[in-house]
């Protein structure tokens, strides 16, 4: 039997099984968001953060966490995708019009800032997931880069003797290489954006052309 509740207007509204289901779903969505936010926070500080730490940070119990993510690997992958969605919102706001080379450095700098923020989560994903699976999650964001490269090739400021797919892969590889070099202590985080931009601008320049500073 449905229960009757007093609405703010003085009218009575009916609640029942359907309302209870919607409330449980709403609670589940809030829990999932809290868990993913906590996972990003914990993994950013420590790529080896365990389930107990993440659950505690999210304000939920381990049973609740495992009810949504059966393994740590599933949680790490979901947190990585969660970070990518947040990154997409930032990258969507970038103005990449104008000189393709300037747009490239703007895209690379912003992409690195995002990657640096979530460096721990990426390191955890690299430990838990095959490289191909990580790459599959960034194929969508890389479409933005492919369009920029194509525009640069059309106006002659980016090389066209190599496939666009290869130049996209180079961007991806240089970014992830910077993460690995910082982790190994061979590159300072504050130097990464400069090194990445210098590498990409030179690599994308047409053969025989002067590399812009």
C-alpha positions as CSV (number, residue, x, y, z in Angstrom):
1,X,0.0,0.0,0.0
2,X,1.3,3.4,-0.9
3,X,2.2,5.9,1.8
4,X,0.8,9.5,1.8
5,X,3.1,12.4,2.5
6,X,2.4,16.1,3.0
7,X,3.7,18.2,0.1
8,X,5.0,21.8,0.7
9,X,1.9,23.2,-0.9
10,X,-0.4,21.4,1.5
11,X,-1.4,18.8,-1.1
12,X,-0.8,15.2,-0.4
13,X,1.4,13.2,-2.7
14,X,1.6,9.4,-3.0
15,X,4.8,7.4,-2.6
16,X,5.2,3.8,-3.2
17,X,7.5,1.1,-4.7
18,X,8.3,3.2,-7.7
19,X,9.5,6.1,-5.5
20,X,11.6,3.8,-3.4
21,X,13.3,2.4,-6.5
22,X,14.1,5.9,-7.8
23,X,15.5,6.8,-4.5
24,X,17.8,3.8,-4.4
25,X,18.9,4.6,-7.9
26,X,19.6,8.2,-6.9
27,X,21.6,7.0,-3.9
28,X,23.6,4.6,-6.1
29,X,24.5,7.4,-8.6
30,X,25.6,9.6,-5.7
31,X,27.7,6.7,-4.3
32,X,29.3,6.0,-7.7
33,X,30.2,9.7,-8.2
34,X,31.6,9.9,-4.7
35,X,33.6,6.7,-5.2
36,X,35.1,7.9,-8.5
37,X,36.0,11.3,-7.2
38,X,37.6,9.7,-4.2
39,X,39.5,7.2,-6.4
40,X,40.9,10.0,-8.5
41,X,41.9,11.9,-5.4
42,X,43.5,8.9,-3.7
43,X,45.2,7.6,-6.9
44,X,46.6,11.0,-7.7
45,X,48.4,11.1,-4.3
46,X,49.3,7.4,-4.4
47,X,48.9,5.2,-7.5
48,X,48.8,2.1,-5.3
49,X,46.1,3.4,-3.0
50,X,44.0,0.4,-1.9
51,X,40.2,-0.2,-1.8
52,X,40.0,0.5,1.9
53,X,41.5,4.0,1.6
54,X,39.3,4.8,-1.4
55,X,36.1,3.7,0.3
56,X,37.0,5.6,3.4
57,X,37.6,8.8,1.4
58,X,34.3,8.3,-0.4
59,X,32.4,7.9,2.8
60,X,31.1,4.4,1.9
61,X,31.8,0.9,3.2
62,X,33.8,-1.7,1.3
63,X,30.6,-3.7,0.7
64,X,29.0,-0.7,-1.1
65,X,32.1,0.0,-3.1
66,X,32.4,-3.7,-4.2
67,X,28.7,-3.6,-5.1
68,X,29.6,-1.1,-7.8
69,X,33.1,-2.2,-8.7
70,X,33.9,-5.9,-8.3
71,X,37.7,-5.5,-8.5
72,X,40.3,-2.8,-8.0
73,X,41.0,-3.0,-11.8
74,X,37.4,-2.1,-12.6
75,X,37.5,0.8,-10.2
76,X,40.8,2.1,-11.6
77,X,39.5,1.9,-15.2
78,X,36.2,3.7,-14.2
79,X,38.2,6.4,-12.4
80,X,40.4,6.8,-15.5
81,X,37.3,7.2,-17.7
82,X,35.8,9.6,-15.2
83,X,39.0,11.8,-15.5
84,X,38.8,11.7,-19.3
85,X,35.2,13.0,-19.2
86,X,36.3,15.9,-17.0
87,X,39.2,16.5,-19.3
88,X,36.9,16.6,-22.3
89,X,34.9,19.4,-20.8
90,X,38.1,21.5,-20.5
91,X,39.4,20.7,-23.9
92,X,36.0,21.4,-25.5
93,X,36.3,25.0,-24.3
94,X,39.7,25.5,-26.1
95,X,39.8,27.8,-29.0
96,X,41.9,26.0,-31.6
97,X,41.3,28.3,-34.5
98,X,44.1,30.4,-36.0
99,X,47.7,29.2,-36.6
100,X,47.7,25.4,-36.3
101,X,51.1,25.5,-34.7
102,X,49.9,27.8,-32.0
103,X,46.8,25.7,-31.6
104,X,49.0,22.6,-31.2
105,X,51.0,24.1,-28.4
106,X,47.8,25.3,-26.7
107,X,46.3,21.8,-27.0
108,X,49.5,20.1,-25.9
109,X,49.9,22.4,-22.9
110,X,46.3,22.0,-21.7
111,X,46.4,18.3,-22.3
112,X,49.6,18.0,-20.2
113,X,48.1,20.1,-17.4
114,X,45.2,17.7,-17.3
115,X,47.5,14.7,-17.5
116,X,49.7,16.0,-14.8
117,X,46.7,16.6,-12.5
118,X,45.7,12.9,-13.0
119,X,49.2,11.5,-13.3
120,X,48.7,9.1,-10.4
121,X,45.4,7.8,-11.8
122,X,47.1,7.2,-15.2
123,X,50.0,5.4,-13.5
124,X,47.5,3.2,-11.8
125,X,45.7,2.5,-15.0
126,X,49.0,1.6,-16.8
127,X,49.6,-0.9,-14.0
128,X,46.1,-2.4,-14.1
129,X,45.1,-2.3,-17.8
130,X,46.6,-3.3,-21.1
131,X,48.0,-0.4,-23.1
132,X,45.5,-1.1,-25.9
133,X,42.6,-0.7,-23.5
134,X,43.9,2.6,-22.2
135,X,44.4,3.8,-25.8
136,X,40.8,2.8,-26.7
137,X,39.5,5.2,-24.1
138,X,41.4,8.2,-25.6
139,X,40.6,7.5,-29.2
140,X,37.6,9.9,-28.9
141,X,39.6,12.9,-27.5
142,X,42.3,12.2,-30.1
143,X,39.8,13.0,-32.9
144,X,40.2,16.7,-31.9
145,X,44.0,16.4,-32.5
146,X,43.5,14.6,-35.9
147,X,41.3,17.4,-37.1
148,X,43.9,20.0,-36.1
149,X,46.7,18.0,-37.8
150,X,44.7,17.8,-41.0
151,X,44.1,21.6,-41.0
152,X,47.9,22.1,-40.4
153,X,48.7,19.8,-43.3
154,X,46.3,21.7,-45.6
155,X,48.0,25.0,-45.0
156,X,51.5,23.5,-45.2
157,X,52.7,24.0,-41.6
158,X,52.5,20.3,-40.6
159,X,54.2,17.5,-42.4
160,X,52.1,15.5,-44.8
161,X,54.6,12.8,-45.7
162,X,53.5,10.7,-42.7
163,X,50.0,9.4,-42.0
164,X,47.9,11.5,-39.7
165,X,47.3,8.4,-37.5
166,X,51.0,8.2,-36.9
167,X,51.3,11.9,-35.9
168,X,48.3,11.4,-33.5
169,X,50.1,8.4,-32.0
170,X,53.2,10.4,-31.6
171,X,51.3,13.1,-29.5
172,X,49.9,10.3,-27.3
173,X,53.3,8.6,-26.9
174,X,55.2,11.8,-26.1
175,X,52.6,12.7,-23.4
176,X,52.8,9.3,-21.8
177,X,56.6,9.3,-22.1
178,X,56.7,12.4,-20.1
179,X,54.7,10.7,-17.3
180,X,57.2,7.8,-17.3
181,X,60.2,10.1,-17.3
182,X,58.9,12.1,-14.4
183,X,58.2,8.9,-12.5
184,X,61.8,7.8,-13.2
185,X,63.2,11.1,-12.0
186,X,64.7,11.9,-15.4
187,X,62.4,14.9,-16.1
188,X,61.1,17.6,-13.8
189,X,57.3,18.1,-13.9
190,X,57.7,21.8,-14.3
191,X,59.8,21.3,-17.5
192,X,57.4,18.8,-19.1
193,X,55.2,21.2,-21.0
194,X,58.2,23.0,-22.6
195,X,59.8,19.7,-23.5
196,X,56.6,18.2,-24.9
197,X,55.9,21.3,-27.0
198,X,59.4,21.5,-28.4
199,X,59.3,17.8,-29.3
200,X,55.9,18.0,-31.1
201,X,56.5,21.3,-32.9
202,X,59.8,19.9,-34.3
203,X,58.3,16.5,-35.1
204,X,55.3,17.9,-37.0
205,X,57.3,20.4,-39.0
206,X,57.5,19.7,-42.8
207,X,60.9,18.1,-43.8
208,X,63.4,20.8,-44.7
209,X,61.5,23.6,-43.1
210,X,62.7,25.8,-40.3
211,X,61.4,24.7,-37.0
212,X,59.7,27.6,-35.2
213,X,60.9,28.4,-31.7
